[in-house]
Amino acid sequence: IAVKWIINYGFNKLKLHKINLGVIKDNVPAINLYKSLGFITEGKMKEEVFYKGKFHDFLSMAIFNRN
């Protein structure tokens, strides 16, 4: 899975402390995937993204390198 590869590369090769992502709040399958990988929700921006004719809330998510 690409997201796992990105996390591994970011933490192990680039020595990042934190990886951020953003996702439309209605994209529940993606949010569940990110949570299963260890991401947490850090914030919500109301009506931030205009997509398919309407505004959507946007979630900011992050995972921290605990090694």
N, CA, C and O atoms as CSV, one atom per row, in Angstrom:
chain,resi,resn,atom,element,x,y,z
A,1,ILE,N,N,0.846,-1.189,0.000
A,1,ILE,CA,C,0.000,0.000,0.000
A,1,ILE,C,C,0.892,1.253,0.000
A,1,ILE,O,O,1.881,1.331,0.728
A,2,ALA,N,N,0.525,2.198,-0.810
A,2,ALA,CA,C,1.344,3.399,-1.010
A,2,ALA,C,C,1.501,4.235,0.254
A,2,ALA,O,O,2.580,4.769,0.510
A,3,VAL,N,N,0.456,4.355,1.036
A,3,VAL,CA,C,0.527,5.195,2.237
A,3,VAL,C,C,1.530,4.610,3.235
A,3,VAL,O,O,2.281,5.354,3.864
A,4,LYS,N,N,1.545,3.298,3.380
A,4,LYS,CA,C,2.521,2.659,4.278
A,4,LYS,C,C,3.946,2.929,3.805
A,4,LYS,O,O,4.837,3.189,4.614
A,5,TRP,N,N,4.156,2.866,2.487
A,5,TRP,CA,C,5.477,3.128,1.929
A,5,TRP,C,C,5.903,4.563,2.228
A,5,TRP,O,O,7.048,4.808,2.610
A,6,ILE,N,N,4.988,5.503,2.056
A,6,ILE,CA,C,5.288,6.916,2.322
A,6,ILE,C,C,5.653,7.123,3.791
A,6,ILE,O,O,6.615,7.826,4.100
A,7,ILE,N,N,4.889,6.516,4.692
A,7,ILE,CA,C,5.178,6.639,6.127
A,7,ILE,C,C,6.560,6.065,6.432
A,7,ILE,O,O,7.368,6.704,7.106
A,8,ASN,N,N,6.825,4.871,5.938
A,8,ASN,CA,C,8.118,4.226,6.171
A,8,ASN,C,C,9.264,5.070,5.620
A,8,ASN,O,O,10.264,5.285,6.305
A,9,TYR,N,N,9.124,5.539,4.405
A,9,TYR,CA,C,10.166,6.355,3.780
A,9,TYR,C,C,10.362,7.665,4.546
A,9,TYR,O,O,11.491,8.081,4.805
A,10,GLY,N,N,9.263,8.301,4.900
A,10,GLY,CA,C,9.350,9.572,5.617
A,10,GLY,C,C,10.032,9.446,6.962
A,10,GLY,O,O,10.875,10.272,7.313
A,11,PHE,N,N,9.681,8.431,7.708
A,11,PHE,CA,C,10.240,8.274,9.050
A,11,PHE,C,C,11.633,7.643,9.042
A,11,PHE,O,O,12.510,8.083,9.785
A,12,ASN,N,N,11.846,6.631,8.220
A,12,ASN,CA,C,13.112,5.895,8.255
A,12,ASN,C,C,14.208,6.484,7.375
A,12,ASN,O,O,15.377,6.471,7.759
A,13,LYS,N,N,13.855,6.996,6.213
A,13,LYS,CA,C,14.864,7.554,5.301
A,13,LYS,C,C,15.053,9.051,5.515
A,13,LYS,O,O,16.181,9.538,5.595
A,14,LEU,N,N,13.938,9.779,5.608
A,14,LEU,CA,C,14.017,11.234,5.729
A,14,LEU,C,C,14.105,11.708,7.172
A,14,LEU,O,O,14.368,12.881,7.437
A,15,LYS,N,N,13.880,10.779,8.106
A,15,LYS,CA,C,13.942,11.087,9.545
A,15,LYS,C,C,12.949,12.187,9.947
A,15,LYS,O,O,13.255,13.035,10.785
A,16,LEU,N,N,11.755,12.158,9.335
A,16,LEU,CA,C,10.723,13.132,9.682
A,16,LEU,C,C,10.178,12.848,11.073
A,16,LEU,O,O,10.164,11.704,11.526
A,17,HIS,N,N,9.735,13.887,11.734
A,17,HIS,CA,C,9.083,13.747,13.038
A,17,HIS,C,C,7.575,13.563,12.870
A,17,HIS,O,O,6.928,12.901,13.681
A,18,LYS,N,N,7.018,14.161,11.795
A,18,LYS,CA,C,5.566,14.193,11.619
A,18,LYS,C,C,5.236,14.194,10.133
A,18,LYS,O,O,5.929,14.820,9.331
A,19,ILE,N,N,4.160,13.479,9.774
A,19,ILE,CA,C,3.636,13.490,8.408
A,19,ILE,C,C,2.189,13.959,8.485
A,19,ILE,O,O,1.396,13.426,9.261
A,20,ASN,N,N,1.848,14.965,7.670
A,20,ASN,CA,C,0.499,15.528,7.633
A,20,ASN,C,C,-0.219,15.126,6.355
A,20,ASN,O,O,0.405,14.843,5.332
A,21,LEU,N,N,-1.541,15.107,6.437
A,21,LEU,CA,C,-2.358,14.946,5.242
A,21,LEU,C,C,-3.681,15.663,5.456
A,21,LEU,O,O,-4.065,15.979,6.582
A,22,GLY,N,N,-4.364,15.910,4.355
A,22,GLY,CA,C,-5.691,16.503,4.417
A,22,GLY,C,C,-6.667,15.648,3.635
A,22,GLY,O,O,-6.312,15.053,2.617
A,23,VAL,N,N,-7.903,15.590,4.120
A,23,VAL,CA,C,-8.909,14.742,3.489
A,23,VAL,C,C,-10.288,15.369,3.683
A,23,VAL,O,O,-10.578,15.947,4.730
A,24,ILE,N,N,-11.130,15.249,2.663
A,24,ILE,CA,C,-12.512,15.714,2.787
A,24,ILE,C,C,-13.219,14.858,3.832
A,24,ILE,O,O,-13.106,13.632,3.822
A,25,LYS,N,N,-13.945,15.509,4.726
A,25,LYS,CA,C,-14.577,14.828,5.866
A,25,LYS,C,C,-15.528,13.708,5.439
A,25,LYS,O,O,-15.704,12.738,6.177
A,26,ASP,N,N,-16.137,13.827,4.266
A,26,ASP,CA,C,-17.086,12.820,3.791
A,26,ASP,C,C,-16.404,11.562,3.250
A,26,ASP,O,O,-17.079,10.569,2.979
A,27,ASN,N,N,-15.102,11.587,3.091
A,27,ASN,CA,C,-14.371,10.442,2.542
A,27,ASN,C,C,-14.050,9.447,3.667
A,27,ASN,O,O,-12.894,9.275,4.054
A,28,VAL,N,N,-15.086,8.812,4.170
A,28,VAL,CA,C,-14.975,7.924,5.334
A,28,VAL,C,C,-14.030,6.743,5.091
A,28,VAL,O,O,-13.250,6.419,5.986
A,29,PRO,N,N,-14.058,6.082,3.928
A,29,PRO,CA,C,-13.112,4.974,3.730
A,29,PRO,C,C,-11.651,5.411,3.865
A,29,PRO,O,O,-10.843,4.703,4.466
A,30,ALA,N,N,-11.313,6.571,3.309
A,30,ALA,CA,C,-9.936,7.068,3.422
A,30,ALA,C,C,-9.598,7.401,4.868
A,30,ALA,O,O,-8.514,7.065,5.344
A,31,ILE,N,N,-10.510,8.055,5.566
A,31,ILE,CA,C,-10.282,8.411,6.972
A,31,ILE,C,C,-10.056,7.155,7.804
A,31,ILE,O,O,-9.157,7.117,8.643
A,32,ASN,N,N,-10.865,6.135,7.576
A,32,ASN,CA,C,-10.698,4.875,8.312
A,32,ASN,C,C,-9.347,4.228,8.012
A,32,ASN,O,O,-8.705,3.686,8.911
A,33,LEU,N,N,-8.920,4.281,6.762
A,33,LEU,CA,C,-7.605,3.750,6.396
A,33,LEU,C,C,-6.510,4.506,7.136
A,33,LEU,O,O,-5.634,3.894,7.746
A,34,TYR,N,N,-6.557,5.831,7.084
A,34,TYR,CA,C,-5.525,6.635,7.746
A,34,TYR,C,C,-5.495,6.371,9.249
A,34,TYR,O,O,-4.420,6.257,9.838
A,35,LYS,N,N,-6.664,6.274,9.868
A,35,LYS,CA,C,-6.716,5.978,11.306
A,35,LYS,C,C,-6.123,4.602,11.605
A,35,LYS,O,O,-5.431,4.429,12.608
A,36,SER,N,N,-6.390,3.626,10.739
A,36,SER,CA,C,-5.854,2.276,10.962
A,36,SER,C,C,-4.332,2.253,10.869
A,36,SER,O,O,-3.690,1.357,11.416
A,37,LEU,N,N,-3.754,3.235,10.179
A,37,LEU,CA,C,-2.302,3.329,10.049
A,37,LEU,C,C,-1.673,4.170,11.158
A,37,LEU,O,O,-0.450,4.286,11.239
A,38,GLY,N,N,-2.516,4.757,12.011
A,38,GLY,CA,C,-1.994,5.521,13.141
A,38,GLY,C,C,-2.183,7.023,13.065
A,38,GLY,O,O,-1.762,7.742,13.971
A,39,PHE,N,N,-2.807,7.510,12.002
A,39,PHE,CA,C,-3.054,8.951,11.890
A,39,PHE,C,C,-4.128,9.380,12.887
A,39,PHE,O,O,-5.051,8.624,13.191
A,40,ILE,N,N,-3.989,10.600,13.384
A,40,ILE,CA,C,-4.996,11.198,14.255
A,40,ILE,C,C,-5.521,12.468,13.594
A,40,ILE,O,O,-4.826,13.094,12.794
A,41,THR,N,N,-6.750,12.840,13.934
A,41,THR,CA,C,-7.322,14.085,13.429
A,41,THR,C,C,-6.844,15.229,14.303
A,41,THR,O,O,-7.024,15.211,15.520
A,42,GLU,N,N,-6.233,16.226,13.674
A,42,GLU,CA,C,-5.725,17.382,14.414
A,42,GLU,C,C,-6.651,18.587,14.309
A,42,GLU,O,O,-6.627,19.463,15.173
A,43,GLY,N,N,-7.460,18.636,13.267
A,43,GLY,CA,C,-8.337,19.790,13.135
A,43,GLY,C,C,-9.319,19.633,11.994
A,43,GLY,O,O,-9.199,18.735,11.161
A,44,LYS,N,N,-10.305,20.540,11.974
A,44,LYS,CA,C,-11.316,20.541,10.918
A,44,LYS,C,C,-11.490,21.969,10.426
A,44,LYS,O,O,-11.628,22.899,11.220
A,45,MET,N,N,-11.483,22.133,9.106
A,45,MET,CA,C,-11.735,23.420,8.484
A,45,MET,C,C,-13.112,23.359,7.832
A,45,MET,O,O,-13.356,22.544,6.941
A,46,LYS,N,N,-13.990,24.216,8.279
A,46,LYS,CA,C,-15.375,24.209,7.796
A,46,LYS,C,C,-15.447,24.732,6.365
A,46,LYS,O,O,-14.858,25.761,6.034
A,47,GLU,N,N,-16.181,24.002,5.523
A,47,GLU,CA,C,-16.453,24.395,4.136
A,47,GLU,C,C,-15.200,24.900,3.425
A,47,GLU,O,O,-15.218,25.959,2.797
A,48,GLU,N,N,-14.132,24.150,3.526
A,48,GLU,CA,C,-12.814,24.540,3.012
A,48,GLU,C,C,-12.608,24.178,1.541
A,48,GLU,O,O,-11.894,24.878,0.822
A,49,VAL,N,N,-13.234,23.082,1.092
A,49,VAL,CA,C,-12.984,22.560,-0.252
A,49,VAL,C,C,-14.273,22.574,-1.062
A,49,VAL,O,O,-15.311,22.093,-0.607
A,50,PHE,N,N,-14.195,23.134,-2.275
A,50,PHE,CA,C,-15.336,23.105,-3.189
A,50,PHE,C,C,-15.125,21.941,-4.151
A,50,PHE,O,O,-14.167,21.929,-4.923
A,51,TYR,N,N,-16.036,20.955,-4.096
A,51,TYR,CA,C,-15.890,19.735,-4.886
A,51,TYR,C,C,-17.266,19.246,-5.291
A,51,TYR,O,O,-18.168,19.139,-4.460
A,52,LYS,N,N,-17.421,18.949,-6.579
A,52,LYS,CA,C,-18.682,18.444,-7.126
A,52,LYS,C,C,-19.862,19.346,-6.769
A,52,LYS,O,O,-20.924,18.873,-6.363
A,53,GLY,N,N,-19.656,20.642,-6.928
A,53,GLY,CA,C,-20.748,21.594,-6.800
A,53,GLY,C,C,-21.104,22.055,-5.401
A,53,GLY,O,O,-22.067,22.800,-5.227
A,54,LYS,N,N,-20.343,21.625,-4.392
A,54,LYS,CA,C,-20.647,22.107,-3.041
A,54,LYS,C,C,-19.384,22.166,-2.189
A,54,LYS,O,O,-18.353,21.582,-2.522
A,55,PHE,N,N,-19.499,22.890,-1.079
A,55,PHE,CA,C,-18.385,23.013,-0.148
A,55,PHE,C,C,-18.388,21.856,0.846
A,55,PHE,O,O,-19.442,21.389,1.277
A,56,HIS,N,N,-17.195,21.408,1.198
A,56,HIS,CA,C,-17.024,20.292,2.129
A,56,HIS,C,C,-16.067,20.693,3.246
A,56,HIS,O,O,-15.151,21.490,3.043
A,57,ASP,N,N,-16.295,20.125,4.430
A,57,ASP,CA,C,-15.345,20.278,5.526
A,57,ASP,C,C,-14.094,19.464,5.199
A,57,ASP,O,O,-14.164,18.442,4.517
A,58,PHE,N,N,-12.969,19.927,5.686
A,58,PHE,CA,C,-11.668,19.333,5.384
A,58,PHE,C,C,-10.967,19.004,6.692
A,58,PHE,O,O,-10.834,19.865,7.561
A,59,LEU,N,N,-10.518,17.764,6.836
A,59,LEU,CA,C,-9.832,17.338,8.053
A,59,LEU,C,C,-8.319,17.370,7.857
A,59,LEU,O,O,-7.802,16.980,6.811
A,60,SER,N,N,-7.633,17.839,8.876
A,60,SER,CA,C,-6.180,17.779,8.928
A,60,SER,C,C,-5.814,16.596,9.821
A,60,SER,O,O,-6.245,16.519,10.971
A,61,MET,N,N,-5.013,15.674,9.278
A,61,MET,CA,C,-4.616,14.481,10.025
A,61,MET,C,C,-3.096,14.390,10.042
A,61,MET,O,O,-2.417,14.911,9.157
A,62,ALA,N,N,-2.574,13.718,11.064
A,62,ALA,CA,C,-1.122,13.589,11.183
A,62,ALA,C,C,-0.757,12.288,11.881
A,62,ALA,O,O,-1.547,11.704,12.622
A,63,ILE,N,N,0.468,11.860,11.616
A,63,ILE,CA,C,1.062,10.731,12.323
A,63,ILE,C,C,2.454,11.174,12.768
A,63,ILE,O,O,3.160,11.866,12.034
A,64,PHE,N,N,2.839,10.767,13.973
A,64,PHE,CA,C,4.125,11.159,14.540
A,64,PHE,C,C,5.073,9.975,14.578
A,64,PHE,O,O,4.655,8.835,14.779
A,65,ASN,N,N,6.345,10.257,14.383
A,65,ASN,CA,C,7.386,9.247,14.501
A,65,ASN,C,C,7.728,9.098,15.975
A,65,ASN,O,O,8.283,10.020,16.572
A,66,ARG,N,N,7.415,7.979,16.561
A,66,ARG,CA,C,7.651,7.752,17.991
A,66,ARG,C,C,8.923,6.953,18.252
A,66,ARG,O,O,9.142,6.489,19.371
A,67,ASN,N,N,9.763,6.789,17.233
A,67,ASN,CA,C,11.032,6.054,17.410
A,67,ASN,C,C,12.151,6.990,17.800
A,67,ASN,O,O,13.285,6.550,17.990
